[in-house]
Amino acid sequence: AARLALTSPPQQVAAEARRPLADMEAAIKALVAANEHREIVAQTAAAAHLAALIRNDKSAADALELLAIPALLNCLRKGSGEPRASAALGLARLQSIDPEAPQEVFEARGEPTAVAALLEEVRGGTPKGRGNACMALYELMRGHDPAPAAVAAGGGAAAFVGVIGDVEDGKGAEESKGGDSGGATAEARAEALQALRFLHRSVPSVLDAMLEANAPAAYVALARDGTPRGRADACAALVTIMEASPRASRMAAKAGAASVLDAALRGLDKAARGTVAMAVARLVEGVPDEANKLFDAGTHEPLIAVLTDGVAGGRASHPGDAALALARMQAGSPLVSMTLVELKTHEALLRVLKEDKLPLSKQRAAFALSFFGELEEHVARWAVRDGAVPALLAHLDDKRASTRHECASSVERLLLVAPRETTAAVTAAGGRAKFERAMRDPDAGVVAAVRSVLASLKPEGA
C-alpha cells in the first residue's frame, strides 16, 4: 500500500490526506507519500495527525515499529512551515514516551542529520515550530548521552539563546543575538530555556558560546516578559550562569537585570521568590554597584518579606537566599545597612540564625548580621550569642572562594565590635585551628581576610 501511495500523483495524495486517518499505519503511509511528492497540504494533515496519535506507550511503540521516525524526519527535511512544526512535535512526543526513540532519532540515516534538521527548525521555523524543535532536542539530549555534544557542536547554544530572547512580535531582547524575525511564542521561549539549561549542565564548555550569544540578556528578557513559569525559570538560569562566570553578571546588569529582578520579587509567587533572591545575590556579587540601583528601587522591601515568610513556614532555602541578597546589598551600599537597621531587619535575621534547619541559611544570616555592628553594637553581640560564629566557621572550607571570604570577613567584622564575645565563640568552636589551616587557602582574598582575623583574635585566656 505504501508503494502504491508513493507512485500516486500529487492530486491523489492531497485528496487522500483530507480523509480521516483512522490509525497510525494510515497516518505514516500518508506522510511518506506526502514527503515523496512534497505536497504541503498532505504533509500538513498527515504530520499533524501522526503527532496527535502519539499519546501513550502503546501508540509510541506502534509508531516506532511502523517507522514513524524516518517519516517525521523526512517531513522535517523536505517540508516547510506547519508540516515541519508538526513533525518536530511528533518527534518530541515520541522521544518523551518511548526510551528507545532518542537513540533511533539520533542514529537515523539521511541528511541533514536529525540534530541539524531540528536546529534548523529552531533557527528558522514558525513560532510553534521553533518551540517544538526545542522540545524535541531537549528530549533527544535527555534520552541519548551522545546527543548533547552533537547539539553543542551544531551551534545549539546560540540557537536556543535566539529563541529565549525573541518575542512573538519579532522584537527580541535588544542585547541578545540570533533568533528569527518571525518571533517565538512564550511557550517556545520556555522550551528553549529548558533545552539550553540541560545542554549547559551536560556540556559545561558551551558557556563561551552562551556568553557570545549574550544568554544573560536573553534570560533577563524572559524574566521580564515571559509566562510566570518562564520568568521563574529565567531567574534560575541567571543564578546558574552568573555563578559560572563573572562576565555574565556584568552582561545581565547591562541588560537591566536589577529592575527585572525587583519586579519578579514583587510579582511572582512565593515558591519562586527564593530563586529570585539568589539571582539578586549573584548579581550584586558580580557587580557591587548594582546594590545602589536595587536600593533605589526598594528591592530590600520584598527581600525582607521573603526572609519573614520563610521563617513563618515557607521553603527552607528562601530565608537563606534572601539573607545572602541583603548581605551583598549591604556590602555594595552602606545606605542599605542604615535602612535595614531602621526596619529592624536584624530580628528576622536572628530568627533565621536560630531556627532555620539549613546550615547554609544560618551562615548567610550571620553574614548579613555582621554588617549591623557598625551601627548597632548590640546586634553584633546578639548574633554572636545566637550562634553566628559556629555558623560561619562551618563554611570556612566551602568550595566557593566567595563564601569562604564572606565567612572570614564576617568574623572579622564581629571581632571589631564585640571582640571579647567573638574571641570566646571562636575558641569554643575550635576556630583558631580552622583559621590557621585557612591560611593555606588558594585564594589570596581569603588568606588576607583570615590573616586579619588571626591578628584580631585575643590571645587565649586573655
Protein Blocks (a to p, Z undefined) as FASTA:
>chain_A
ZZmmmmpcfklmmmmmmpccfbfklmmmmmmmmmmnopaklmmmmmmmmmmmmmbfklmm
mmmmnommmmmmmmmmmmghjlmmmmmmmmmmmmmmmmklmmmmmmpgcdddfklmmmmm
mmmmcfklmmmmmmmmmmmmmmomklmmmmmmnommmmmmmmmmpcfkopacfkbggdjf
kbpafklmmmmmmmmmmmmmmmmmlmmmmmmnommlmmmmmmmmmcfklmmmmmmmmmmm
mmmpmklmmmmmmnopmmmmmmmmmmmcfklmmmmmmmmmmmmmmmmmlmmmmmmnommm
mmmmmmmmmmnopafklmmmmmmmmmmmmmmomklmmmmmmnommmmmmmmmmmpmbfkl
mmmmmmmmmmmmmmmmmlmmmmmmnopmmmmmmmmmgfblklmmmmmmmmmmmmmmmmml
mmmmmmmnommmmmmmmmmpfblklmmmmmmmmmmpccehZZ
